[in-house]
């Protein structure tokens, strides 16, 4: 039986239908819902559309957050880590990548991918083991951004980081303390932003592989609860994009 994922929600299904990398097998609409735009997208791609009653839909959607539409799609098309550099070259831009060290919460992963897509990152790197991968819940949390963002799997994150260094990228790790404010680090060169796990942060080996460490200073300098991984990633991505819109002074 071919691998499949169940995507639910209008944003996720729309992104799947408009992505050339997502194999869409079928679309199911909750009886009584008016989703003419999604139905038209499906028909343009030659994807079958069928209605289901509410009882059938709850079983099919695997969640109550389905917004009346579900797509049955193929397994996620992961990239190789080096292919993310090709995305930057194709765009004629300096690479902006995000690497995740042990993010296990699907909501955090989805939110990070959504931020990466919004701020123009060229891809996201995930470890093969002990990390969340792209599931229906992650697609939903990303509002479908997973279907338009290149995501790579790596066997060893430190080795992957070192390979990016050899390609001329700078490695910027995010840490709760001990680093410099992101505004004090030049993020206009080709970079990899490395975000640690929700509870433990970056592992020591990963932290040692970083060229710079960024720490988000709390307002007023007071000790407060740290931002979660997805919020920290969004701030760093914003700062990288902001700096890249500022002419470099030499």
C-alpha positions in Angstrom: 0.0 0.0 0.0 1.5 3.4 -0.9 2.6 5.7 1.9 0.0 8.4 2.6 -0.7 11.4 4.8 -4.0 12.9 5.8 -4.0 16.7 5.6 -6.9 18.6 7.1 -7.9 22.3 7.0 -8.3 24.7 4.1 -4.9 26.2 4.2 -3.1 22.9 4.3 -5.2 21.4 1.5 -4.8 24.5 -0.7 -1.0 24.4 -0.3 -1.0 20.7 -1.2 -3.0 21.3 -4.3 -0.8 24.2 -5.5 2.5 22.5 -4.7 4.2 20.6 -7.5 6.0 18.4 -4.9 2.9 17.1 -3.2 1.2 14.0 -4.6 -2.5 14.4 -4.0 -4.6 11.2 -4.2 -8.1 12.5 -3.3 -10.0 15.4 -1.7 -13.0 14.8 0.6 -15.5 17.6 1.4 -17.9 17.6 4.3 -21.5 17.4 3.0 -23.0 20.8 2.9 -19.7 22.8 2.8 -19.2 25.3 0.0 -15.5 25.0 -1.0 -15.7 25.8 -4.7 -12.2 27.2 -4.9 -10.6 24.0 -3.6 -12.8 21.8 -5.7 -11.8 23.8 -8.8 -8.1 23.4 -7.9 -8.5 19.7 -7.4 -10.2 19.3 -10.8 -7.5 21.2 -12.5 -5.0 18.7 -11.2 -7.2 15.8 -12.0 -7.7 14.9 -8.4 -11.0 13.1 -7.4 -13.3 15.0 -5.1 -16.0 13.3 -3.0 -18.4 14.3 -0.3 -18.7 12.5 3.1 -21.3 12.9 5.8 -20.3 14.1 9.3 -19.9 10.7 10.9 -17.6 9.5 8.1 -15.7 12.7 8.1 -14.6 12.5 11.7 -13.1 9.1 11.1 -11.4 10.2 7.9 -10.0 13.5 9.1 -8.4 12.1 12.3 -9.1 15.4 14.0 -12.0 17.8 14.7 -10.0 20.7 13.3 -10.7 19.9 9.7 -12.6 22.9 8.5 -14.7 20.6 6.3 -12.0 19.4 4.0 -9.4 16.6 3.9 -6.7 15.7 1.4 -5.2 12.2 1.1 -1.6 12.8 -0.1 1.6 10.9 -0.6 4.5 10.7 1.8 6.5 13.9 2.4 9.2 14.6 -0.2 12.2 15.3 1.9 15.3 16.9 0.4 19.0 16.2 1.0 20.7 18.9 3.1 22.9 20.0 0.2 19.9 20.6 -2.0 18.8 23.5 0.2 21.9 25.3 -1.0 20.7 24.8 -4.5 17.5 26.7 -3.6 19.5 29.7 -2.5 21.7 29.6 -5.6 18.6 29.3 -7.8 17.2 32.4 -6.1 20.6 34.1 -6.5 20.5 34.9 -2.7 22.8 34.2 0.2 21.7 31.1 2.0 19.4 31.4 4.9 18.7 28.0 6.5 17.2 26.8 9.7 18.5 23.6 11.5 16.6 22.1 14.4 18.3 20.2 17.1 15.7 17.8 18.5 12.5 19.7 18.2 9.9 17.1 19.1 6.7 19.0 19.4 4.6 19.0 16.2 3.1 22.5 16.9 6.6 24.0 17.4 7.9 22.4 14.2 4.9 23.6 12.2 5.3 27.1 13.5 9.0 27.2 12.8 8.4 26.0 9.2 5.7 28.7 8.8 8.1 31.4 10.0 10.9 30.0 7.7 8.6 30.2 4.7 7.3 33.7 5.7 10.7 35.2 6.1 12.2 33.7 3.0 14.4 30.9 4.4 15.7 28.5 1.7 15.0 25.4 3.8 14.8 23.6 7.1 17.0 20.7 8.3 15.7 18.0 10.7 17.6 15.1 12.3 16.3 11.7 11.3 16.1 10.5 14.9 14.6 11.9 18.1 12.8 14.8 16.3 9.4 15.6 14.9 8.9 15.0 11.2 6.2 16.2 8.8 2.9 14.8 9.8 -0.7 16.0 9.2 -0.5 17.8 12.6 2.7 19.6 11.5 1.2 20.6 8.2 -1.8 22.0 9.9 0.3 23.9 12.4 2.3 25.4 9.6 -0.9 26.5 7.7 0.4 24.4 4.8 3.9 26.0 4.6 5.5 22.5 4.7 4.2 21.9 1.2 6.1 24.9 -0.2 9.2 24.8 2.0 12.2 22.5 1.3 12.8 20.3 4.4 15.8 18.0 4.6 16.6 15.1 6.8 20.1 14.5 8.1 21.6 11.5 9.9 24.1 13.6 12.0 23.4 17.3 12.6 26.9 18.2 13.6 28.4 16.6 10.4 25.7 18.4 8.4 26.6 21.7 10.1 30.3 21.1 9.3 29.5 20.4 5.7 27.7 23.7 5.5 30.7 25.5 7.0 32.9 24.1 4.2 30.4 25.7 1.8 31.1 29.1 3.3 28.0 29.3 5.6 28.2 30.7 9.2 26.5 28.8 11.9 24.4 30.8 14.4 23.2 29.0 17.4 20.3 30.2 19.6 20.9 29.8 23.4 19.0 30.9 26.5 22.1 32.7 27.8 25.7 33.5 27.2 25.3 34.8 23.6 25.1 38.2 22.0 21.9 39.9 21.0 21.0 39.1 17.4 21.3 42.7 16.4 25.0 42.5 17.3 25.7 39.6 14.9 26.0 40.1 11.2 23.3 37.9 9.6 23.8 39.1 6.1 26.3 36.5 5.1 25.2 32.9 4.2 24.0 31.4 7.5 22.4 28.5 9.3 20.2 29.4 12.3 20.3 26.5 14.7 17.4 26.2 17.2 17.5 23.8 20.1 14.9 21.6 21.6 12.0 22.9 23.7 13.4 21.9 27.1 17.2 21.4 26.8 18.2 23.8 24.1 21.2 23.0 21.9 23.2 19.9 22.7 26.8 20.7 23.8 28.3 19.2 20.6 26.0 21.3 18.4 26.7 24.4 20.4 30.5 23.9 20.0 30.0 23.7 16.2 28.4 27.1 16.1 30.4 30.1 15.0 28.3 32.6 16.9 25.7 32.2 19.7 22.6 34.5 19.8 20.7 35.1 22.9 17.4 37.1 22.9 17.7 39.8 25.7 14.5 40.0 27.8 12.8 43.4 28.1 14.4 45.4 30.9 17.1 42.8 31.4 15.0 40.9 34.0 14.9 37.2 34.2 11.7 36.0 32.6 10.4 32.8 31.1 12.3 32.2 27.9 10.5 32.3 24.5 9.7 28.8 23.2 11.6 27.4 20.2 9.2 28.6 17.5 9.0 32.2 18.9 12.8 32.4 19.1 13.2 31.1 15.6 10.7 33.7 14.3 12.6 36.5 16.0 16.0 35.4 14.6 14.5 34.9 11.1 13.0 38.4 11.2 16.3 39.9 12.3 18.1 38.1 9.5 15.6 39.3 6.9 15.7 42.9 8.4 19.5 43.0 8.2 19.5 41.7 4.6 17.3 44.6 3.6 19.9 47.0 5.0 22.8 48.0 2.8 26.2 46.7 4.1 28.5 49.5 5.1 32.2 49.0 4.2 
